[in-house]
Amino acid sequence: MYRGFWYAEALEKDDALSPNLTAHLQTDVCIIGGGFLGLWSAIRLKQANPTMSIILIERDRCGSGASGRNGGLATNWWAKFLSLKKICGEAEARRICIAADSAIDEIGEFCQKHAIDAQFRKDGWLWTASNQKQVDSWMVLIEQLEKYQLNPFQMMTPEQIKKRTGSPRTLAGIFDANAATVQPAMLARGLRRVAIELGVQIFEHTPLKKLERTEKPIVHTPNGSIQAKKVVIAMNAWGAEFPELRRMITLMSSDMVATAPAKAELDQIGLSGGEGISDSRTLLNYWRNTPQGRIIFGKPLGQFGFAGKIGDLYDRPSPAADRVEAEMRTFYPQLKHVPVVSNWTGPIDRTLKGIPNFGRLGGHPNIFFGIGFSGNGVGTTVFASRIIKSLVEGNNDEWSNCGLVEQKIDLFPPEPFSYIGAHLVRDALIKKEAKEDQGLEPGWMVRALASLAPAGYVPQENDIK
């Protein structure tokens, strides 16, 4: 199974493998999925309830899915404040953003306490413009944040942003100091180790085959089963196999490349810190360096899963690697001699609003889910695990009643319309953003199709209504 550069690097330091399940067990809680949400939730539950029995199953190795294949940008949620405000009101949006803000330091403190070498660097996030159309696209958000005295962003001059990114293509930008970068697969492997040390039973190479929705749900795997008082579905894109979750998300890829180490060259052009960087298009360009001096560069170019079916679609090298590398070269033409040495792809469970949803599967009182992290799960899953913990414990508090729980979420169309539409919208976005890069206005049909895309970082005027 091809998992990409990040995971291969992580396995060089930790290749421990838990057994697959070959028995019929009973437990208090069964968590399906060994990525960030599943692992953070298992750890948080076990720390609060040491006698609670918790079993976690993972189809491959823990962290081998989206959690170990993303760009490793741990950002907070102030950029999503307007979307949150529309969903759950100003007061709850503020509370959620503050919780998401605290998650960044929590990751760093957790890694330090448990000796997890996840290359945590809290050097902030640069939100940039890579064409003239994107310049000041964040001002709708900034004005609203300042209205509520919440604005964490620092304005930067064009000279400052070019110097900080080392790229002649970045024209403008703002900076959020409370963000970090991590090696995501190493973080996931570290979380796995801590969970096991706390007493969580983990079974790897143990995919879900069937979930029996009895009063005490039964999780069936190829060679065993688990009867649990409570079940948590933390499967990211793979959660789309459940009919209740399928239309909440669209399954698409994000494709990435990694260069050879070139630390001296990166230091020379100014790309020497640990900042996460992105521009302001819907098909987002995002990148960062590594402590070894590599550039990791990604872009969601969209292999779409049909009707919740993934198969091995993302377990192979990226089919869009040439296009991603070409895009990276436009940002760093001065590094044309530095070769790309690896590429990979991974799934994104994208909601229409770009905000995850939590709740009870089909209303079942003992089966809970979290889904739709839309490519921003590194930091989000940390505070999201508080929601899962509260739901599992049956609490009546600020997390079980959070505005993200049981949302009246906008759904994608049924198949085959969703699959066909996804390709039409993606192709329109590619054409629209290529025109904008050339300083041209796309045609009305392209603009109309592109407007149907799920929400990204860039706020829209109607977000403040």
Rosetta blueprint (number, residue, H / E / L):
1 M L
2 Y L
3 R L
4 G L
5 F H
6 W H
7 Y H
8 A H
9 E H
10 A H
11 L H
12 E H
13 K H
14 D L
15 D L
16 A L
17 L L
18 S L
19 P L
20 N L
21 L L
22 T L
23 A L
24 H E
25 L E
26 Q E
27 T E
28 D E
29 V E
30 C E
31 I E
32 I E
33 G L
34 G L
35 G L
36 F H
37 L H
38 G H
39 L H
40 W H
41 S H
42 A H
43 I H
44 R H
45 L H
46 K H
47 Q H
48 A H
49 N L
50 P L
51 T L
52 M L
53 S L
54 I E
55 I E
56 L E
57 I E
58 E L
59 R L
60 D L
61 R L
62 C L
63 G L
64 S L
65 G L
66 A H
67 S H
68 G H
69 R L
70 N L
71 G L
72 G L
73 L E
74 A E
75 T L
76 N L
77 W L
78 W H
79 A H
80 K H
81 F H
82 L H
83 S H
84 L H
85 K H
86 K H
87 I H
88 C H
89 G H
90 E H
91 A H
92 E H
93 A H
94 R H
95 R H
96 I H
97 C H
98 I H
99 A H
100 A H
101 D H
102 S H
103 A H
104 I H
105 D H
106 E H
107 I H
108 G H
109 E H
110 F H
111 C H
112 Q H
113 K H
114 H L
115 A L
116 I L
117 D L
118 A L
119 Q L
120 F L
121 R E
122 K L
123 D L
124 G L
125 W E
126 L E
127 W E
128 T E
129 A E
130 S L
131 N L
132 Q H
133 K H
134 Q H
135 V L
136 D L
137 S L
138 W L
139 M H
140 V H
141 L H
142 I H
143 E H
144 Q H
145 L H
146 E H
147 K H
148 Y L
149 Q L
150 L L
151 N L
152 P L
153 F E
154 Q E
155 M E
156 M E
157 T L
158 P H
159 E H
160 Q H
161 I H
162 K H
163 K H
164 R H
165 T H
166 G L
167 S L
168 P L
169 R L
170 T L
171 L L
172 A E
173 G E
174 I E
175 F E
176 D E
177 A L
178 N L
179 A L
180 A E
181 T E
182 V L
183 Q L
184 P H
185 A H
186 M H
187 L H
188 A H
189 R H
190 G H
191 L H
192 R H
193 R H
194 V H
195 A H
196 I H
197 E H
198 L H
199 G L
200 V L
201 Q E
202 I E
203 F E
204 E L
205 H L
206 T L
207 P L
208 L L
209 K L
210 K E
211 L E
212 E E
213 R L
214 T L
215 E L
216 K L
217 P L
218 I E
219 V E
220 H E
221 T E
222 P L
223 N L
224 G E
225 S E
226 I E
227 Q E
228 A E
229 K E
230 K E
231 V E
232 V E
233 I E
234 A L
235 M L
236 N H
237 A H
238 W H
239 G H
240 A H
241 E H
242 F L
243 P H
244 E H
245 L H
246 R H
247 R L
248 M L
249 I L
250 T E
251 L E
252 M E
253 S E
254 S E
255 D E
256 M E
257 V E
258 A E
259 T E
260 A L
261 P L
262 A L
263 K H
264 A H
265 E H
266 L H
267 D H
268 Q H
269 I H
270 G L
271 L L
272 S L
273 G L
274 G L
275 E L
276 G E
277 I E
278 S E
279 D L
280 S L
281 R L
282 T L
283 L L
284 L L
285 N L
286 Y E
287 W E
288 R E
289 N E
290 T L
291 P L
292 Q L
293 G L
294 R L
295 I E
296 I E
297 F E
298 G E
299 K E
300 P L
301 L L
302 G L
303 Q L
304 F L
305 G L
306 F E
307 A L
308 G L
309 K E
310 I L
311 G L
312 D L
313 L L
314 Y L
315 D L
316 R L
317 P L
318 S L
319 P L
320 A L
321 A H
322 D H
323 R H
324 V H
325 E H
326 A H
327 E H
328 M H
329 R H
330 T H
331 F H
332 Y L
333 P H
334 Q H
335 L H
336 K L
337 H L
338 V L
339 P L
340 V E
341 V E
342 S E
343 N E
344 W E
345 T E
346 G E
347 P E
348 I E
349 D E
350 R E
351 T L
352 L L
353 K L
354 G L
355 I L
356 P L
357 N E
358 F E
359 G E
360 R E
361 L H
362 G H
363 G H
364 H L
365 P L
366 N L
367 I E
368 F E
369 F E
370 G E
371 I E
372 G L
373 F L
374 S L
375 G L
376 N L
377 G H
378 V H
379 G H
380 T H
381 T H
382 V H
383 F H
384 A H
385 S H
386 R H
387 I H
388 I H
389 K H
390 S H
391 L H
392 V H
393 E H
394 G L
395 N L
396 N L
397 D L
398 E L
399 W L
400 S L
401 N L
402 C L
403 G L
404 L L
405 V E
406 E L
407 Q L
408 K L
409 I L
410 D L
411 L L
412 F L
413 P L
414 P L
415 E L
416 P L
417 F H
418 S H
419 Y H
420 I H
421 G H
422 A H
423 H H
424 L H
425 V H
426 R H
427 D H
428 A H
429 L H
430 I H
431 K H
432 K H
433 E H
434 A H
435 K H
436 E H
437 D H
438 Q L
439 G L
440 L L
441 E L
442 P L
443 G L
444 W H
445 M H
446 V H
447 R H
448 A H
449 L H
450 A H
451 S L
452 L L
453 A L
454 P L
455 A L
456 G L
457 Y L
458 V L
459 P L
460 Q L
461 E H
462 N H
463 D H
464 I H
465 K L
